[in-house]
Amino acid sequence: MSKIYFNEHQRQLLEANPNVASVSDRAIQYTPEFKINAVKENLAGKGPTQIFIENGFDLEMIGPKKAKSSLNRWRNTFNQYGENGFLEERRGKGSTGRPSTNNLSADKKLEKAEARIRYLEAEIELLKKLEEPRKEGEETQVEPHEIYEVINEVIRKYQLTNSVSELCAVAHVSRSGYYAWLQNTEKHAIRENNDYEDYLFLRCIYDAFNGKIGYRGLYMKVCELLGNPMNPKKIRRLMRKYNFFAKVRRANPYKNIAKATQEHKTLPNLLNREFTQDEPGKVFLTDITYLKYRGKTAYLSCVKDVASREIVAYELSQTLKMSIVFHTLRKLDEKLDGNVHPEAMIHSDQGFHYTHPEFQKSVKQMNLKQSMSRRGNCIDNAPMESFFGHMKDEMDYKQVQTFEDLKQLVNQYMIFYNESRRQWNLKKMTPAEYRSHLIAA
């Protein structure tokens, strides 16, 4: 017996083919005419696959090897018995109306008796299943949908497609109710097939990003590829259903914010967590993070525009000397090119780089106000910390061999982040696109 299992929707599609006599959960009964024609066409030179496809069969549904194995059996029957070998197996052949039992041949009488026996066996099995004891704690009353399931199982097992009314009467349920349940079962099967196709599409995008993408990123990517959005709720449902989630960092409750090794002069928190800005170039955030690779450590200093979330300046260094923040400030000054907002501000933590007198002097020379987070309070600089977290999730930096390779990787990621990585809270735009949008507004 085939290992393929046909669901209700597939069985309905197969039964609609005129070359099919009946379909069970795992088997197809073909008409004698189709078997005879298939054998003749095969002997004339046509291949099994071509014969089945031309007669409306989906080989992916019934199995790619089904055509060849079936024709092998039919050719053996045809060689031994000819066409009568198939016609003798056909059921229900004869004149219209109820045939007289007196004129039936011995074979037809035997066939009719076997059909009656199958029906009686099906009826007995149906009654047994309906009378099975319920598990302890369950209600004794059998729900209608459970009866319909048993009837459908018995009909498929004994291939009694013309006995629905009789079996429904035995089970004391309505025939219309059975067909209504059957139709809902087909709709559920269709929905399952559609869900699986959508899952395969989302999984391709998910694998292309190495799993480092969530439902919002999937939504924006689907809009970009298809033009027609897929409901974000559906994407989240499919992710839960098929158990694939974004590979994101997990919060470490034992990790504390590193304290400044030398405090020169701290400044008040002028920003006060006002991270919602609509003017590019007005508020900048800055911080330093470390990148460990092959037993070595590099340090990355960045400046982020709060309004557009764009990284406007960054510097990668092998040491934590003051030069790392001075080079970052110089790149920021080149980026601004003299176009400094009247209320421009740069916000940081209380690290020794930012409390250093020379750094504060350089900030004043650029006509920037300086703001600092409260001691040990990383939430005061949350957008900068969030960027570093996402960057480390999405950038495979731990396997690079040299500092130059790491530098090239960081440059590539900064271009990707500013110009290609769409963000949900930026109206699904990239930071560069959102900056242009704010300027235009």
C-alpha positions in Angstrom: 0.0 0.0 0.0 1.2 3.5 -0.8 2.7 5.6 2.0 0.9 8.7 0.6 -2.1 9.9 2.6 -4.8 11.9 0.7 -6.6 14.6 2.7 -10.2 15.5 2.0 -9.5 18.2 -0.5 -7.1 16.0 -2.5 -9.7 13.2 -2.5 -12.3 15.5 -3.9 -9.9 16.6 -6.7 -9.1 13.0 -7.6 -12.8 11.9 -7.6 -13.6 14.7 -10.0 -11.3 13.1 -12.6 -13.5 10.9 -15.0 -10.7 8.3 -15.1 -11.1 7.6 -11.3 -13.8 5.2 -10.0 -13.2 5.9 -6.3 -10.6 7.2 -3.8 -9.8 6.1 -0.3 -7.3 7.7 2.2 -4.4 5.9 0.6 -5.6 4.2 -2.6 -7.0 5.2 -6.0 -9.4 2.9 -8.0 -9.1 3.7 -11.7 -11.8 3.0 -14.3 -11.4 -0.1 -16.5 -11.6 2.1 -19.7 -8.7 4.2 -18.5 -6.6 1.1 -17.7 -7.2 -0.4 -21.2 -6.4 2.9 -23.0 -3.3 3.5 -20.8 -1.9 0.0 -21.6 -2.6 0.5 -25.4 -0.9 3.9 -25.4 2.0 2.5 -23.4 2.5 -0.3 -25.9 2.3 2.3 -28.7 5.4 4.1 -27.2 4.0 6.6 -24.7 5.7 6.8 -21.3 3.7 6.3 -18.0 4.3 9.8 -16.9 3.0 11.3 -20.1 -0.1 9.1 -20.1 -1.1 10.1 -16.5 -0.4 13.8 -17.1 -2.4 13.9 -20.3 -5.3 12.3 -18.5 -5.4 15.1 -15.8 -3.4 13.5 -12.9 -1.1 15.5 -10.7 1.9 13.2 -10.1 3.1 15.3 -7.2 -0.2 14.5 -5.5 -0.5 10.8 -6.2 3.3 10.1 -6.1 5.9 10.3 -8.9 6.3 6.5 -9.0 2.6 5.7 -9.1 2.3 5.9 -13.0 5.1 3.4 -13.7 4.1 0.9 -11.0 0.4 1.0 -12.0 1.2 0.4 -15.7 3.5 -2.5 -14.9 0.6 -4.2 -13.2 -1.9 -3.4 -15.9 0.4 -4.7 -18.7 0.7 -8.0 -16.8 -3.1 -8.3 -16.5 -3.5 -7.3 -20.2 -1.0 -9.9 -21.4 -2.7 -12.7 -19.4 -6.4 -11.9 -19.8 -6.7 -9.2 -22.4 -9.4 -6.5 -22.0 -11.7 -8.8 -20.2 -9.2 -8.8 -17.3 -10.2 -5.3 -16.6 -13.9 -5.4 -17.6 -14.6 -8.2 -15.2 -13.4 -6.1 -12.3 -15.9 -3.2 -13.1 -18.7 -2.8 -10.6 -22.2 -1.6 -11.4 -22.1 -2.4 -15.1 -25.5 -3.2 -16.6 -28.8 -1.7 -17.8 -30.4 1.2 -16.0 -32.8 0.5 -13.1 -32.6 -2.3 -10.5 -31.4 -5.5 -12.3 -33.3 -8.8 -11.8 -31.5 -11.2 -9.6 -32.8 -14.1 -11.6 -30.9 -13.1 -14.7 -27.6 -12.4 -12.9 -24.6 -14.6 -13.5 -22.9 -16.4 -10.7 -20.0 -13.8 -10.7 -22.5 -10.9 -10.4 -24.4 -12.6 -7.6 -21.1 -13.1 -5.7 -20.2 -9.5 -6.4 -23.5 -8.3 -5.1 -23.2 -10.5 -2.0 -19.7 -9.1 -1.3 -21.0 -5.6 -1.6 -23.8 -6.4 0.9 -21.3 -7.9 3.3 -19.1 -4.8 3.1 -22.0 -2.6 3.9 -23.0 -4.8 6.9 -19.4 -4.8 8.2 -19.3 -1.0 7.8 -22.5 -0.6 9.7 -21.3 -2.9 12.5 -18.0 -1.0 12.8 -19.9 2.3 12.8 -22.1 1.2 15.7 -19.1 -0.1 17.6 -17.2 3.1 17.2 -20.2 5.1 18.4 -20.6 2.9 21.4 -16.9 3.0 22.5 -16.5 4.0 26.2 -15.4 7.5 26.7 -12.3 8.3 28.7 -12.7 9.0 32.4 -13.7 12.6 33.0 -15.1 13.2 29.5 -18.8 13.8 28.8 -20.7 10.7 27.7 -22.6 12.6 25.0 -21.0 12.2 21.5 -20.8 15.4 19.6 -22.1 15.5 16.0 -18.7 16.3 14.4 -17.3 13.2 16.1 -20.1 11.1 14.5 -19.4 12.6 11.1 -15.7 11.7 11.5 -16.6 8.1 12.2 -19.0 8.0 9.2 -16.4 9.4 6.9 -13.8 7.0 8.1 -16.1 4.0 7.6 -17.1 5.2 4.1 -13.5 5.6 3.0 -12.4 2.3 4.5 -15.1 0.2 2.8 -15.5 2.5 -0.3 -19.3 2.9 0.2 -19.7 6.3 -1.5 -23.4 5.5 -2.2 -24.3 4.6 1.4 -24.2 8.0 3.1 -27.9 8.2 3.7 -28.1 4.7 5.2 -25.1 5.3 7.5 -26.4 8.7 8.7 -29.8 7.0 9.5 -28.0 4.3 11.5 -26.1 7.0 13.5 -29.2 9.2 13.9 -27.7 12.3 12.2 -28.8 14.2 9.2 -27.3 13.7 5.8 -27.2 17.5 5.2 -25.3 17.9 8.4 -22.7 15.4 7.3 -22.1 17.1 4.0 -21.9 20.5 5.7 -19.2 19.1 8.0 -17.4 17.6 5.0 -17.4 21.0 3.2 -15.9 22.7 6.3 -13.2 19.9 6.4 -12.3 20.7 2.8 -12.0 24.4 3.6 -9.7 23.6 6.5 -7.6 21.4 4.2 -7.3 24.3 1.7 -6.3 26.7 4.4 -3.7 24.3 5.6 -2.2 24.1 2.1 -2.3 27.9 1.7 -0.6 28.3 5.1 2.2 25.8 4.1 2.8 27.7 0.8 3.1 31.0 2.7 5.4 29.4 5.2 7.7 28.2 2.5 7.9 31.7 1.1 8.6 33.3 4.5 11.1 30.6 5.3 13.1 31.5 2.1 13.4 35.1 3.3 14.1 34.0 6.9 17.0 31.7 5.7 18.4 34.4 3.4 18.9 36.6 6.6 20.3 33.6 8.5 17.3 33.7 10.9 18.2 37.2 12.1 14.9 38.8 11.1 11.6 39.1 12.9 8.0 39.4 11.8 8.3 43.1 11.1 11.3 42.6 8.9 9.5 39.8 7.1 6.5 42.0 6.6 8.6 44.8 5.0 10.5 42.3 2.8 7.2 40.7 1.6 6.0 44.2 0.7 9.2 44.9 -1.2 9.1 41.6 -3.1 5.4 41.3 -3.9 4.0 44.7 -3.6 1.0 43.3 -1.8 1.4 43.3 2.0 0.8 40.1 4.1 -1.0 40.8 7.4 1.6 41.0 10.2 -0.7 39.0 12.4 -0.7 36.2 9.9 3.1 36.3 9.8 3.3 36.0 13.6 0.7 33.1 13.5 2.7 31.2 10.9 6.0 31.8 12.8 4.4 30.3 15.9 2.7 27.5 14.0 5.8 26.3 12.2 8.2 27.3 15.1 10.7 29.6 13.5 11.7 32.8 15.3 14.2 35.6 15.0 17.7 34.7 16.4 18.0 37.7 18.8 20.2 38.4 21.7 19.0 37.5 25.2 19.3 39.9 28.1 22.0 39.0 30.6 20.8 39.9 34.1 24.3 39.5 35.6 25.9 42.0 33.2 26.3 45.5 34.6 27.2 48.7 32.9 31.0 49.3 33.0 31.8 52.1 35.4 34.0 55.0 34.2 37.6 54.4 35.2 38.3 58.1 35.6 35.8 60.8 36.2 36.8 64.3 35.1 33.7 66.4 34.9 30.2 65.1 34.5 27.4 67.1 32.9 23.6 67.1 33.4 21.2 65.0 31.4 19.8 67.6 29.1 18.3 65.1 26.7 16.2 63.5 29.5 15.2 60.5 27.2 13.5 62.7 24.6 14.3 60.3 21.8 11.4 61.3 19.6 12.8 64.0 17.3 11.7 65.2 13.9 14.7 67.4 13.0 17.8 65.7 11.6 21.0 67.0 13.0 19.5 68.3 16.2 20.3 65.5 18.7 23.2 63.0 18.4 24.0 60.0 20.6 27.4 58.5 20.9 29.0 55.5 22.7 31.7 52.9 22.4 31.3 49.1 22.2 33.8 46.2 21.9 34.0 43.5 19.2 35.8 40.3 20.1 37.2 38.2 17.2 39.7 35.4 17.2 40.9 36.1 20.8 41.4 39.8 20.0 39.3 42.8 20.9 38.5 45.9 18.7 36.5 49.0 19.8 33.9 50.8 17.8 32.8 54.4 18.5 29.6 55.6 16.8 27.5 58.7 16.5 23.8 58.3 15.8 21.2 60.9 14.7 18.2 60.4 16.9 15.7 61.7 14.4 16.6 59.5 11.4 18.5 56.8 13.4 21.3 57.1 10.9 24.9 56.4 11.9 26.6 59.6 10.8 30.1 58.9 12.0 32.1 55.9 13.4 35.6 54.9 14.1 37.1 51.4 14.7 40.2 51.1 16.8 42.4 48.4 18.4 42.8 50.5 21.5 40.7 52.6 23.9 42.9 55.6 23.7 41.4 59.1 23.4 42.1 59.1 19.7 39.1 56.9 19.1 36.6 59.6 20.2 38.6 62.5 18.6 38.6 60.7 15.2 34.8 60.2 15.6 34.2 63.9 16.3 36.4 64.9 13.3 34.3 62.6 11.0 31.1 64.1 12.5 32.4 67.6 11.9 33.2 66.7 8.3 29.7 65.2 7.9 28.0 68.4 9.2 30.2 70.6 7.0 29.3 73.7 9.0 25.6 73.1 8.9 25.1 72.8 12.7 21.6 73.1 14.1 21.2 76.0 16.6 20.1 73.6 19.3 22.5 70.8 18.3 23.3 68.4 21.2 25.5 65.3 21.6 24.6 62.9 24.4 26.7 60.1 25.9 27.3 58.1 29.1 29.8 59.1 31.8 32.7 57.2 30.4 36.2 58.7 30.9 36.4 59.6 27.2 33.4 61.9 27.4 34.3 63.4 30.8 37.8 64.2 29.5 38.5 68.0 29.4 39.9 67.8 25.9 36.8 66.0 24.5 34.5 68.5 26.1 36.6 71.3 24.7 36.3 69.8 21.2 32.5 69.5 21.5 32.2 73.2 22.4 34.4 74.2 19.4 31.9 72.4 17.2 29.1 74.5 18.7 27.4 71.5 20.2 25.8 71.2 23.7 26.9 68.1 25.7 24.6 65.9 27.7 25.3 62.8 29.8 23.3 59.9 31.1 22.9 59.4 34.8 25.5 57.1 36.3 24.9 53.4 35.6 21.6 54.1 33.7 21.9 52.6 30.2 18.2 53.5 29.4 19.2 57.2 29.2 21.1 56.2 26.0 18.8 53.4 24.9 18.8 54.0 21.1 22.6 53.7 21.0 22.6 50.5 23.1 19.8 49.1 20.9 21.9 49.8 17.7 24.9 48.0 19.1 22.8 45.0 20.1 21.2 44.6 16.6 24.6 45.1 14.9 26.2 42.3 16.9 23.2 40.1 16.1 23.3 40.7 12.4 27.0 41.0 11.7 29.1 37.8 11.8 32.3 39.4 13.1 33.6 36.7 15.4 35.1 34.6 12.6 37.1 37.3 10.9 40.9 36.7 10.8 42.4 40.2 10.9 41.6 43.7 12.0 41.5 44.8 8.4 38.9 42.2 7.6 36.9 43.4 10.6 37.2 47.0 9.4 35.9 46.0 6.0 33.0 44.1 7.5 32.0 47.1 9.7 32.1 49.4 6.7 29.8 47.1 4.8 27.3 46.8 7.7 27.1 50.6 8.1 26.2 51.0 4.4 23.6 48.2 4.8 22.2 49.7 8.0 21.9 53.3 6.7 20.8 52.5 3.1 19.1 49.1 3.0 17.8 48.0 6.4 14.2 49.1 6.8 12.8 49.8 10.2 9.2 49.5 11.4 9.1 52.7 13.4 10.6 54.7 10.5 7.4 54.2 8.5 9.1 51.1 7.1 11.9 53.2 5.5 15.6 53.0 5.7 17.4 55.6 7.9 18.6 57.4 4.8 15.1 57.4 3.2 13.6 58.6 6.5 16.1 61.5 6.7 15.1 62.7 3.3 11.4 62.3 4.3 11.9 64.5 7.4 13.8 67.1 5.4 11.0 67.2 2.8 8.4 67.5 5.5 
